[in-house]
Amino acid sequence: MTPPEPQESGRPPEQPRAHGATRPGGRTARTRAAVLAAAWDELGTQDLASLTVERIAQRSGVHAATIRRRWRTVEGVISDLLSRSGGTIPVPDTGSLRQDLHALARSLADFYTDPRNQRLVEAIVTAATRDPGAAEVLKTVFGGRVRHVASLVDRAAERGEVAPDTDGFEVIAALGGPFYYRLLMLRRPVDANLARTSAETAYLAAVEGVFRTGDGAEEGAGSG
């Protein structure tokens, strides 16, 4: 999986547009931006268990009743924050699948140097276990970003680096999986070595045909 686009240190996610807002920059949009910025700042010091609507209200200056009316729960705020936490993820295009995957993995590692980004992912995964709306946001946002980045595998197939029936989604998921296992299960920080090994493992598996979906899937792309 790929994360939301990295934010500059000390800055909240870009201001979102409110659903159903008729006036860009109107009161609804300003309220939403203030609440999401406050939630982002709170993630700098709080995990989801400690984050409350009242804390978000105090930091944002938006009444708690307004937050509950619009988002219902903290999980609702976190879901909205994830869905609006970044723009389109840049897709590496070096002309080499190996280099593209390594560049992507380095970006992922850099992203998680900010503890707020770690806590955002932890929060949405936790929220998804008890809130169907959060679960749908998690699936939609991360699935969409993986599909977007998977275009680099399609380009590699066009260059003949991997078989035409290589499943790009699975290649990118295989690269990202170790990051989330490290963060969510082992509770350890990601580092440059994890980025290197994840990218290289995904690359070698792809060129050997592990992610092929057609009739030749068992033969391997690199077989004679």
BAKEDREN-486508 format. One line per field, with one value per atom (N, C-alpha, C): x, y, z. Coordinates in nm, 3 decimals. Last residue first. Example, Ala and Ser with C-alpha at 12.3 -4.5 7.8 and 13.67 -1.06 7.14 Angstrom:
xx <- 1.285,1.367,1.290,1.319,1.230,1.320
yy <- -0.225,-0.106,0.003,-0.569,-0.450,-0.330
zz <- 0.708,0.714,0.787,0.780,0.780,0.780
This chain:
xx <- 1.341,1.380,1.274,1.189,1.225,1.256,1.099,1.241,1.282,0.832,0.868,1.013,0.692,0.785,0.830,0.508,0.633,0.737,0.273,0.360,0.496,0.151,0.187,0.286,0.058,0.200,0.246,-0.206,-0.176,-0.030,-0.190,-0.236,-0.196,-0.074,-0.213,-0.263,0.231,0.159,0.020,0.397,0.271,0.196,0.625,0.543,0.405,0.813,0.678,0.587,1.055,1.048,0.907,1.002,1.072,1.073,0.872,0.802,0.870,1.072,0.953,0.879,1.246,1.290,1.172,1.080,1.134,1.171,1.031,0.919,0.966,1.297,1.218,1.102,1.362,1.437,1.361,1.181,1.182,1.250,1.253,1.116,1.110,1.522,1.487,1.346,1.503,1.585,1.541,1.334,1.299,1.375,1.485,1.354,1.312,1.700,1.723,1.592,1.592,1.640,1.660,1.302,1.433,1.474,1.035,1.087,1.222,1.017,1.027,1.076,0.777,0.915,0.920,0.561,0.571,0.713,0.489,0.613,0.633,0.238,0.251,0.374,0.266,0.144,0.157,0.527,0.467,0.356,0.577,0.675,0.608,0.350,0.377,0.474,0.390,0.277,0.288,0.620,0.617,0.507,0.551,0.647,0.649,0.362,0.324,0.422,0.472,0.425,0.397,0.538,0.640,0.597,0.293,0.403,0.515,0.152,0.109,0.219,0.290,0.298,0.254,0.218,0.360,0.373,-0.058,0.004,0.153,-0.094,-0.149,-0.078,0.016,0.084,0.035,0.054,-0.046,0.025,0.159,0.200,0.097,0.124,0.014,0.054,0.365,0.251,0.137,0.653,0.552,0.432,0.898,0.817,0.714,1.031,1.102,1.029,0.916,0.961,1.036,0.798,0.941,0.996,0.547,0.560,0.705,0.611,0.566,0.578,0.669,0.775,0.738,0.416,0.521,0.636,0.295,0.244,0.349,0.435,0.453,0.402,0.339,0.482,0.513,0.076,0.104,0.252,0.053,0.077,0.103,-0.032,0.112,0.145,-0.313,-0.250,-0.101,-0.353,-0.383,-0.316,-0.281,-0.203,-0.227,-0.484,-0.346,-0.255,-0.713,-0.700,-0.557,-0.659,-0.673,-0.655,-0.661,-0.537,-0.544,-0.932,-0.817,-0.690,-1.098,-1.106,-0.980,-1.027,-1.022,-1.016,-1.072,-0.942,-0.926,-1.346,-1.247,-1.109,-1.451,-1.469,-1.370,-1.381,-1.332,-1.343,-1.526,-1.380,-1.321,-1.783,-1.745,-1.594,-1.783,-1.792,-1.752,-1.580,-1.663,-1.667,-1.403,-1.527,-1.618,-1.182,-1.229,-1.362,-1.117,-1.184,-1.237,-0.971,-1.108,-1.185,-0.726,-0.802,-0.948,-0.662,-0.674,-0.754,-0.650,-0.753,-0.770,-0.436,-0.570,-0.676,-0.215,-0.259,-0.404,-0.208,-0.234,-0.281,-0.155,-0.272,-0.308,0.085,-0.035,-0.161,0.259,0.246,0.114,0.224,0.184,0.171,0.329,0.187,0.138,0.600,0.516,0.367,0.774,0.687,0.593,0.880,0.965,0.887,0.715,0.689,0.792,0.823,0.690,0.670,1.056,1.064,0.932,0.945,1.023,1.033,0.826,0.744,0.816,1.049,0.947,0.859,1.174,1.239,1.140,0.988,1.012,1.082,1.015,0.888,0.907,1.278,1.241,1.110,1.256,1.342,1.308,1.085,1.042,1.127,1.246,1.116,1.072,1.462,1.484,1.353,1.326,1.401,1.419,1.223,1.133,1.206,1.333,1.375,1.280,1.256,1.288,1.334,1.170,1.313,1.352,0.930,0.941,1.087,0.710,0.846,0.847,0.428,0.470,0.611,0.294,0.385,0.430,-0.044,0.089,0.178,-0.251,-0.210,-0.066,-0.262,-0.307,-0.262,-0.379,-0.276,-0.336,-0.588,-0.456,-0.349,-0.854,-0.812,-0.668,-0.887,-0.935,-0.889,-0.788,-0.715,-0.756,-0.990,-0.851,-0.771,-1.210,-1.210,-1.068,-1.126,-1.157,-1.152,-1.108,-0.987,-1.009,-1.380,-1.282,-1.156,-1.485,-1.530,-1.435,-1.356,-1.329,-1.373,-1.478,-1.337,-1.301,-1.814,-1.715,-1.574,-1.980,-2.033,-1.930,-1.934,-1.849,-1.892,-2.142,-2.089,-2.015,-2.206,-2.313,-2.262,-1.957,-2.036,-2.149,-1.885,-1.803,-1.883,-2.084,-2.074,-1.994,-2.023,-2.152,-2.151,-1.777,-1.782,-1.913,-1.707,-1.780,-1.789,-1.378,-1.511,-1.581,-1.122,-1.213,-1.353,-0.931,-0.982,-1.066,-0.875,-0.766,-0.819,-1.129,-1.048,-0.941,-1.203,-1.282,-1.200,-1.015,-1.018,-1.094,-1.090,-0.956,-0.950,-1.353,-1.331,-1.192,-1.315,-1.382,-1.356,-0.986,-1.128,-1.184,-0.725,-0.784,-0.934,-0.632,-0.630,-0.698,-0.651,-0.714,-0.724,-0.495,-0.640,-0.709,-0.232,-0.280,-0.432,-0.083,-0.184,-0.206,0.093,0.118,0.024,0.021,0.162,0.195,-0.248,-0.178,-0.028,-0.311,-0.326,-0.253,-0.277,-0.185,-0.191,-0.497,-0.361,-0.258,-0.707,-0.687,-0.546,-0.673,-0.659,-0.634,-0.727,-0.595,-0.570,-0.994,-0.895,-0.754,-1.108,-1.119,-1.014,-1.049,-1.002,-1.003,-1.181,-1.036,-0.980,-1.448,-1.387,-1.235,-1.477,-1.496,-1.427,-1.439,-1.346,-1.355,-1.657,-1.521,-1.421,-1.866,-1.856,-1.715,-1.818,-1.806,-1.792,-1.627,-1.735,-1.718,-1.440,-1.393,-1.503,-1.684,-1.546,-1.497,-2.006,-1.917,-1.777,-2.138,-2.174,-2.081,-2.047,-2.030,-2.062,-2.055,-2.180,-2.169,-1.771,-1.872,-1.999,-1.522,-1.628,-1.723,-1.188,-1.317,-1.424,-0.907,-0.996,-1.118,-0.579,-0.716,-0.810,-0.331,-0.385,-0.532,-0.239,-0.274,-0.336,-0.021,-0.131,-0.154,0.328,0.215,0.106,0.543,0.479,0.361,0.697,0.700,0.634,0.478,0.595,0.584,0.343,0.324,0.453,0.324,0.389,0.362,0.009,0.129,0.191,-0.081,-0.111,0.017,0.095,0.037,-0.012,0.024,0.098,0.024,0.084,0.000,0.087
yy <- -1.963,-1.971,-2.033,-1.724,-1.860,-1.864,-1.481,-1.492,-1.629,-1.510,-1.421,-1.438,-1.828,-1.723,-1.641,-2.035,-2.051,-1.949,-1.973,-2.067,-2.082,-1.797,-1.750,-1.842,-1.828,-1.851,-1.815,-1.753,-1.896,-1.926,-1.463,-1.540,-1.686,-1.320,-1.363,-1.452,-1.285,-1.303,-1.359,-1.250,-1.176,-1.187,-1.398,-1.433,-1.368,-1.357,-1.397,-1.432,-1.249,-1.395,-1.446,-0.983,-1.027,-1.179,-0.984,-0.943,-0.995,-1.063,-1.146,-1.112,-0.847,-0.981,-1.075,-0.635,-0.634,-0.775,-0.709,-0.694,-0.698,-0.706,-0.829,-0.823,-0.436,-0.538,-0.671,-0.309,-0.278,-0.389,-0.424,-0.435,-0.412,-0.350,-0.491,-0.511,-0.064,-0.134,-0.278,-0.015,0.035,-0.043,-0.129,-0.185,-0.141,0.048,-0.092,-0.162,0.289,0.277,0.132,0.208,0.266,0.240,0.237,0.197,0.265,0.137,0.238,0.177,-0.103,-0.056,0.046,-0.271,-0.143,-0.091,-0.502,-0.504,-0.378,-0.408,-0.533,-0.535,-0.154,-0.188,-0.313,-0.129,-0.022,-0.072,-0.376,-0.319,-0.217,-0.396,-0.499,-0.446,-0.176,-0.175,-0.285,-0.250,-0.125,-0.129,-0.489,-0.492,-0.364,-0.385,-0.470,-0.471,-0.251,-0.175,-0.258,-0.457,-0.361,-0.292,-0.579,-0.657,-0.566,-0.375,-0.422,-0.501,-0.363,-0.249,-0.289,-0.616,-0.578,-0.465,-0.603,-0.695,-0.665,-0.412,-0.388,-0.475,-0.536,-0.423,-0.393,-0.844,-0.769,-0.657,-0.919,-0.894,-0.805,-0.978,-1.008,-0.993,-0.922,-0.832,-0.856,-0.960,-1.016,-0.923,-0.695,-0.799,-0.846,-0.544,-0.583,-0.693,-0.440,-0.578,-0.624,-0.197,-0.200,-0.342,-0.268,-0.216,-0.216,-0.332,-0.438,-0.394,-0.079,-0.180,-0.295,0.034,0.086,-0.013,-0.118,-0.125,-0.073,-0.028,-0.167,-0.186,0.227,0.212,0.068,0.198,0.231,0.217,0.170,0.048,0.076,0.408,0.387,0.265,0.361,0.473,0.448,0.141,0.130,0.242,0.259,0.147,0.133,0.449,0.494,0.383,0.290,0.383,0.428,0.156,0.081,0.170,0.371,0.297,0.215,0.459,0.549,0.472,0.229,0.313,0.396,0.122,0.040,0.126,0.346,0.279,0.200,0.392,0.493,0.431,0.157,0.184,0.289,0.188,0.071,0.095,0.414,0.421,0.306,0.305,0.415,0.429,0.112,0.070,0.180,0.096,0.194,0.155,-0.077,-0.050,0.049,-0.103,-0.223,-0.201,0.150,0.060,-0.066,0.258,0.304,0.208,0.128,0.104,0.142,0.243,0.097,0.061,0.512,0.469,0.318,0.510,0.554,0.504,0.427,0.349,0.382,0.643,0.508,0.418,0.850,0.857,0.719,0.776,0.772,0.781,0.817,0.685,0.675,1.089,1.000,0.856,1.181,1.203,1.113,1.128,1.044,1.065,1.115,1.205,1.119,0.905,0.968,1.069,0.813,0.767,0.814,0.926,0.966,0.931,0.782,0.923,0.971,0.536,0.544,0.688,0.617,0.560,0.569,0.692,0.792,0.745,0.444,0.551,0.660,0.312,0.264,0.370,0.458,0.455,0.413,0.397,0.536,0.543,0.120,0.170,0.315,0.119,0.058,0.105,0.249,0.304,0.249,0.073,0.206,0.272,-0.149,-0.162,-0.025,-0.041,-0.087,-0.097,0.251,0.120,0.079,0.502,0.419,0.280,0.645,0.652,0.579,0.758,0.722,0.739,0.734,0.739,0.695,0.927,0.793,0.803,1.112,1.108,0.966,1.095,1.049,1.048,1.375,1.259,1.222,1.501,1.498,1.370,1.430,1.457,1.451,1.383,1.412,1.438,1.319,1.449,1.484,1.074,1.089,1.219,1.124,1.036,1.061,1.295,1.341,1.255,1.128,1.245,1.297,0.949,0.901,1.016,1.119,1.054,1.003,1.184,1.290,1.229,0.933,1.004,1.114,0.879,0.794,0.860,1.063,1.084,1.001,1.105,1.051,1.093,1.291,1.195,1.155,1.495,1.374,1.262,1.685,1.663,1.530,1.670,1.674,1.639,1.682,1.559,1.556,1.945,1.833,1.704,2.085,2.096,1.980,2.022,1.979,1.985,2.148,2.002,1.951,2.429,2.371,2.219,2.509,2.468,2.395,2.549,2.659,2.632,2.351,2.408,2.533,2.275,2.321,2.395,2.205,2.307,2.362,2.001,2.124,2.236,1.806,1.864,1.997,1.753,1.804,1.870,1.657,1.778,1.838,1.423,1.534,1.664,1.293,1.309,1.424,1.064,1.173,1.177,0.840,0.963,1.080,0.647,0.621,0.747,0.744,0.748,0.729,0.941,0.832,0.835,1.268,1.177,1.059,1.441,1.406,1.300,1.470,1.488,1.445,1.462,1.336,1.348,1.729,1.643,1.510,1.813,1.860,1.772,1.681,1.653,1.695,1.807,1.662,1.622,2.065,2.041,1.893,2.023,2.072,2.047,1.946,1.850,1.893,2.185,2.059,1.959,2.369,2.392,2.263,2.260,2.277,2.292,2.280,2.149,2.157,2.556,2.470,2.336,2.631,2.678,2.594,2.508,2.469,2.512,2.647,2.502,2.453,2.913,2.877,2.726,2.897,2.938,2.886,2.804,2.903,2.954,2.763,2.735,2.844,2.704,2.818,2.779,2.474,2.546,2.663,2.152,2.297,2.366,1.879,1.951,2.101,1.840,1.772,1.855,2.096,2.030,1.959,2.048,2.104,2.026,2.091,2.016,2.098,2.212,2.238,2.170,1.960,2.072,2.090,1.871,1.841,1.961,2.104,2.010,1.975,2.114,2.167,2.063,2.002,2.113,2.172,1.903,1.900,2.025,1.851,1.915,1.918,1.524,1.665,1.723,1.274,1.332,1.481,1.141,1.215,1.283,0.841,0.973,1.045,0.531,0.623,0.747,0.221,0.345,0.444,-0.119,0.000,0.123
zz <- -1.936,-2.076,-2.160,-1.711,-1.751,-1.899,-1.620,-1.653,-1.699,-1.562,-1.671,-1.713,-1.504,-1.463,-1.581,-1.512,-1.584,-1.539,-1.392,-1.322,-1.390,-1.575,-1.442,-1.372,-1.830,-1.807,-1.669,-1.829,-1.837,-1.807,-1.604,-1.719,-1.713,-1.399,-1.381,-1.492,-1.214,-1.340,-1.315,-1.000,-1.000,-1.132,-1.050,-0.933,-0.939,-1.249,-1.286,-1.171,-1.203,-1.206,-1.232,-1.182,-1.304,-1.315,-0.927,-1.049,-1.174,-0.750,-0.765,-0.895,-0.777,-0.817,-0.836,-0.676,-0.812,-0.857,-0.413,-0.505,-0.649,-0.318,-0.314,-0.412,-0.350,-0.424,-0.428,-0.176,-0.319,-0.398,0.071,0.020,-0.130,0.099,0.088,0.033,0.108,0.008,-0.010,0.325,0.192,0.084,0.530,0.497,0.358,0.525,0.492,0.458,0.608,0.470,0.430,0.814,0.788,0.644,1.054,0.923,0.902,1.400,1.294,1.163,1.526,1.511,1.398,1.570,1.640,1.641,1.447,1.525,1.607,1.340,1.414,1.504,1.224,1.296,1.382,1.107,1.186,1.278,0.977,1.069,1.163,0.818,0.917,1.022,0.658,0.750,0.854,0.517,0.592,0.698,0.385,0.496,0.580,0.181,0.293,0.409,-0.038,0.077,0.200,-0.218,-0.174,-0.045,-0.255,-0.197,-0.148,-0.377,-0.246,-0.177,-0.619,-0.527,-0.386,-0.722,-0.708,-0.605,-0.731,-0.637,-0.618,-0.933,-0.800,-0.698,-1.159,-1.098,-0.957,-1.260,-1.183,-1.107,-1.585,-1.446,-1.377,-1.849,-1.758,-1.611,-1.978,-1.998,-1.900,-1.761,-1.852,-1.863,-1.751,-1.688,-1.789,-1.940,-1.818,-1.742,-2.167,-2.171,-2.047,-2.165,-2.199,-2.206,-2.077,-2.213,-2.258,-1.814,-1.904,-2.049,-1.717,-1.721,-1.814,-1.727,-1.814,-1.827,-1.528,-1.665,-1.764,-1.309,-1.350,-1.493,-1.288,-1.317,-1.357,-1.215,-1.355,-1.388,-0.946,-1.023,-1.171,-0.842,-0.850,-0.936,-0.858,-0.927,-0.947,-0.692,-0.836,-0.915,-0.448,-0.501,-0.650,-0.427,-0.440,-0.491,-0.402,-0.514,-0.535,-0.162,-0.287,-0.408,0.017,-0.006,-0.134,-0.018,-0.031,-0.063,0.016,-0.103,-0.124,0.268,0.147,0.021,0.434,0.430,0.301,0.388,0.352,0.339,0.497,0.354,0.306,0.764,0.690,0.540,0.831,0.831,0.752,0.814,0.727,0.717,1.017,0.877,0.779,1.288,1.216,1.069,1.399,1.473,1.404,1.244,1.312,1.382,1.157,1.062,1.128,1.366,1.344,1.255,1.323,1.445,1.427,1.077,1.087,1.212,1.148,1.052,1.055,1.335,1.374,1.278,1.188,1.304,1.340,1.008,0.959,1.073,1.191,1.104,1.053,1.307,1.389,1.305,1.090,1.151,1.227,1.057,0.949,0.999,1.295,1.268,1.156,1.282,1.367,1.344,0.989,1.064,1.150,0.857,0.957,1.041,0.658,0.794,0.896,0.427,0.473,0.620,0.388,0.426,0.486,0.306,0.430,0.479,0.066,0.172,0.307,-0.079,-0.048,0.067,-0.102,-0.026,0.012,-0.264,-0.127,-0.042,-0.501,-0.431,-0.285,-0.568,-0.542,-0.464,-0.608,-0.500,-0.467,-0.828,-0.703,-0.585,-1.020,-0.982,-0.847,-1.043,-0.986,-0.943,-1.156,-1.030,-0.965,-1.393,-1.288,-1.155,-1.547,-1.496,-1.384,-1.601,-1.716,-1.677,-1.389,-1.418,-1.545,-1.246,-1.388,-1.431,-0.966,-1.021,-1.167,-0.927,-0.966,-1.024,-0.660,-0.775,-0.802,-0.575,-0.539,-0.663,-0.555,-0.632,-0.598,-0.219,-0.357,-0.425,0.117,0.016,-0.122,0.291,0.346,0.243,0.270,0.219,0.255,0.387,0.249,0.186,0.645,0.554,0.410,0.742,0.734,0.638,0.742,0.654,0.635,0.939,0.804,0.704,1.159,1.109,0.966,1.193,1.162,1.101,1.254,1.136,1.094,1.493,1.378,1.248,1.658,1.623,1.501,1.519,1.612,1.571,1.358,1.456,1.562,1.182,1.170,1.264,1.230,1.095,1.082,1.499,1.401,1.262,1.620,1.631,1.528,1.553,1.507,1.511,1.687,1.541,1.485,1.951,1.896,1.743,1.986,1.984,1.924,1.777,1.889,1.874,1.688,1.640,1.754,1.759,1.782,1.729,1.743,1.618,1.639,2.006,1.919,1.797,2.104,2.172,2.080,1.925,1.934,1.997,1.982,1.848,1.850,2.244,2.217,2.080,2.203,2.283,2.258,2.065,1.997,2.071,2.137,2.163,2.080,2.161,2.082,2.105,2.280,2.359,2.288,2.086,2.215,2.300,1.877,1.864,1.998,2.033,1.950,1.951,2.018,2.069,1.975,1.897,2.037,2.091,1.636,1.668,1.810,1.625,1.600,1.624,1.650,1.767,1.749,1.386,1.488,1.614,1.269,1.223,1.328,1.402,1.420,1.379,1.299,1.443,1.471,1.030,1.069,1.218,1.050,1.001,1.036,1.150,1.225,1.181,0.947,1.084,1.165,0.724,0.722,0.863,0.813,0.785,0.788,0.832,0.949,0.929,0.567,0.670,0.796,0.443,0.406,0.512,0.568,0.581,0.549,0.484,0.625,0.644,0.171,0.257,0.398,-0.008,0.088,0.179,-0.256,-0.215,-0.122,-0.189,-0.206,-0.162,-0.145,-0.266,-0.292,-0.036,-0.020,-0.152,-0.058,-0.067,-0.052,0.134,0.055,0.056,0.114,0.188,0.092,0.027,-0.010,0.064,0.253,0.166,0.126,0.262,0.298,0.200,0.311,0.235,0.266,0.648,0.510,0.442,0.829,0.819,0.673,0.898,0.822,0.815,1.020,1.088,1.014,0.720,0.866,0.923,0.446,0.502,0.654,0.387,0.415,0.470,0.130,0.247,0.260,0.032,-0.008,0.113,0.208,0.156,0.122,0.102,0.196,0.129,-0.048,-0.048,0.038,0.000,0.000,0.000
